[in-house]
Amino acid sequence: MSITVEDVSKIANLARIDVPEAEKPHLAGQLSGMLKFVEQLNEVNTEGVQPMTTAAQMKLPRRADAVTDGGYAGDLLANAPEATGNFFVVPKVIE
C-alpha cells in the first residue's frame, strides 16, 4: 500500500496537525515504508502459535476471597467529633 501526498493531507487534517507542503512528500514516503513493513508481517506463518500478552508466561497469585478486617466501627468513631449509629456526621455542603 502506498500513501500519497493527498492521503497525508487528509491524515494531517483529521489529526489536526499542520504539515507544511514541502514536508508532505517526505512524510508520504515514510508512512508508505511503515505500511510495507507491517504488510511483511502478514507473510509470517503463525499457525499453531498461541497468542500472548508477554514473553514470560505468568499467572497472578490468588488468595481466598475472605473478609480479614472489619468490625471496628466503634473504635473508629470514638475519635469522631460527632457520630450517629455507625456513621460519621458531617456538615451539609449542598443546599
N, C-alpha and C positions, 0 to 999 in steps of 0.2 A: 504494500500500500504506500502510495506516495502522497505527501502533503504539499499542497500548492500554496502560493502566496495568498490567494483568496481564502483558503482554509485558515491560514494563520491570522488573517484579518478578522475572520468570523470568531475564531477562538479567543483572540485578544479582546474583541468586543464583548463576548459572553463573560470573560473573566474580568472585565473592566480594567484592562491593562493597556497603557498607552505604549504601543510599539512603533518606533519610527519606521518610515517606509524603507529606509536604507538597510535596516536590520531584518526585515521580513524574509528576504530570500535565504539569508544565512540561517535564520530560525526554522524556516521550512525544511532545509536540509538536515538540521539537527533532529527535528521531530520525525522526519522520514527515517533517519538512521535508527532512532529508538524503536519505531514500529517494526522495522525489518528485524531487529534483534529479538523482539517479542515474538514475531512470526516464526523465528527459528525454533522457539520452544515447542511449537506445535509438531515439529518433526521428531521429537524425542518420544521413544516408546515407553509409556508409563503403565502398561498393562501389568497388573499384579502388584503394583506399588501402592501401599496403604497411604492414605492422606495423613499428614501430620501437622502439628502446630509448632513443634520444637524438634530439635535434633535429638534430644535426650527424652526417652520415654519416662514420664514421671506421673505419679499419682499423688494427689494431695492426701495428707494424713487425715484420718477420720476419727471422731470421738463420739461417744454416746451423746444423744441429744437429751440431756437431763438438766433440771434446774439445780445449780450448785450454790446459789446465793439467794438471798431474799429473806423476807420476814423480819426486817429491821426497821419498819416504818416508825415505830415508837422511838427508837434511838435517833433516827434522822430528824424527826420532827421535834425532838427535845431542844434543838438549837434554833428552831424557827421562832420568829417574833410572834407569829400568830398561826394557828392551825385549826382546821375543822375536820374531824374524823381522821382519815389518813391522808389529808391533803394540805399543802401549803396555802395560806390565804395571801393573796397579792392585791395591790391596789388596782382598781379599774382604770384602764388606759384608753378605752374607746367608749365614747358616749353614744 
